[in-house]
Amino acid sequence: MSDSLDPKSARPRTFDASKTSALSAWLAHALGGTAAITDASLLSGGAVQENWRITVAVGSGPRAGTHTWVMRTDAAQRLSLSLDREAEFAVLKAAHAAGVPVAEPI
């Protein structure tokens, strides 16, 4: 897994890809099964938020299987005009429910 610093800028990150046990446990609860993050890497872009590609092995429940998802986190520095993750989630959830072609927020 990649480390928690961007090798290009050594900018501090808000997610440490080497420490995924708490996130795996949260995902397992949210997904109603078992879950383990098997890979996490920082995607390019995301000047305000960080975008991470995570591979998740879901061992049981309705989403059983291996999935590659994008996880968005707040960057260490924020712009006051940006939505926080909770508000962004609510917008994506409403858009998805209305049939707008966006990724299903989990």
C-alpha positions in Angstrom: 0.0 0.0 0.0 1.2 3.5 -0.6 2.3 5.6 2.2 0.6 8.5 3.8 2.8 11.2 2.2 2.6 12.3 -1.4 6.0 11.5 -2.8 5.9 14.5 -5.2 5.2 17.1 -2.5 5.6 15.4 0.8 2.3 17.0 1.7 0.7 15.4 4.8 -2.2 13.2 4.1 -5.4 12.7 6.1 -5.5 8.9 5.4 -2.7 6.5 6.3 -2.9 3.7 3.8 -0.8 1.4 6.0 -3.4 1.6 8.8 -6.7 0.3 7.4 -8.1 -1.9 10.2 -10.5 0.8 11.5 -11.8 1.6 8.1 -12.1 -2.1 7.3 -14.2 -2.6 10.4 -16.4 0.5 9.6 -16.9 -0.8 6.0 -17.9 -4.3 7.4 -20.5 -2.7 9.6 -21.8 -0.4 6.8 -22.0 -3.2 4.3 -23.5 -5.8 6.6 -20.7 -8.4 6.2 -17.0 -8.8 6.5 -14.6 -6.5 4.8 -10.8 -6.1 4.4 -9.0 -3.4 2.5 -6.3 -5.2 0.4 -4.9 -2.1 -1.4 -5.1 1.7 -1.1 -3.4 4.2 -3.3 -3.6 8.0 -3.7 -5.1 9.1 -7.0 -3.7 12.1 -8.8 -5.7 15.3 -8.7 -7.8 16.4 -5.9 -6.3 19.8 -4.9 -8.8 20.2 -2.1 -10.0 16.7 -1.3 -8.0 13.5 -1.5 -9.1 10.7 -3.7 -8.0 7.2 -2.8 -8.5 4.0 -4.8 -9.2 1.2 -2.4 -9.6 -2.4 -3.1 -12.0 -4.1 -0.7 -12.6 -7.8 -0.3 -16.1 -8.2 1.1 -16.4 -11.7 2.4 -20.1 -11.9 3.2 -23.3 -9.9 3.0 -25.1 -8.5 0.0 -21.9 -7.0 -1.6 -19.7 -10.1 -1.2 -16.8 -10.0 -3.7 -13.8 -7.9 -4.5 -14.5 -4.2 -5.3 -12.4 -1.3 -6.3 -13.9 2.0 -5.0 -12.9 5.6 -4.7 -12.7 7.0 -1.2 -12.7 10.8 -0.8 -11.2 12.4 2.3 -10.7 16.0 3.2 -7.2 17.3 2.5 -5.1 18.5 5.4 -5.9 22.1 4.2 -9.4 23.1 3.2 -11.1 25.8 1.2 -14.0 27.4 3.1 -16.2 27.1 0.0 -15.8 23.3 -0.3 -18.5 20.9 0.9 -17.4 18.7 3.7 -17.6 15.0 3.2 -21.0 14.6 5.0 -22.6 17.3 2.8 -21.0 15.9 -0.4 -22.3 12.4 0.5 -25.8 13.8 0.9 -25.7 15.5 -2.5 -24.4 12.3 -4.2 -27.0 10.2 -2.4 -29.8 12.4 -3.6 -28.4 12.6 -7.1 -28.1 8.8 -7.2 -31.6 8.3 -5.9 -33.0 10.7 -8.5 -31.4 8.6 -11.3 -28.5 10.9 -12.1 -25.6 8.7 -13.4 -23.2 9.0 -10.5 -21.4 6.4 -8.5 -23.5 4.9 -5.7 -22.3 6.5 -2.5 -21.6 4.0 0.3 
